[in-house]
Amino acid sequence: MKRKFTAIFEKVEDWYIGYVEEIPGVNTQGKTLEEVHENLCEALKLILQSNKELTQKELGDRKFIREEIKIAI
């Protein structure tokens, strides 16, 4: 499944910084725009996977309903 997020890139002196607008905490830096883009994609994947694992651990054996939700913005 593919999801879309908004990446913000800024040049600060000799570095680029990047972050994902929709998810606080997903940010990185790099010497080139290409490097920061790759780092940001990896950071986003790691955060999403980590959040999913934490949720599964917290839910344990409890019964729950998981479903996709769609919103228009």
Stockholm file with secondary structure:
# STOCKHOLM 1.0

chainA/1-73         MKRKFTAIFEKVEDWYIGYVEEIPGVNTQGKTLEEVHENLCEALKLILQSNKELTQKELGDRKFIREEIKIAI
#=GR chainA/1-73 SS CCCCCCEEEEEETTEEEEEETTSTTCEEEESSHHHHHHHHHHHHHHHHHHHHHHHHHHHTTCCCCCCCCCCCC
#=GC SS_cons        CCCCCCEEEEEETTEEEEEETTSTTCEEEESSHHHHHHHHHHHHHHHHHHHHHHHHHHHTTCCCCCCCCCCCC
//
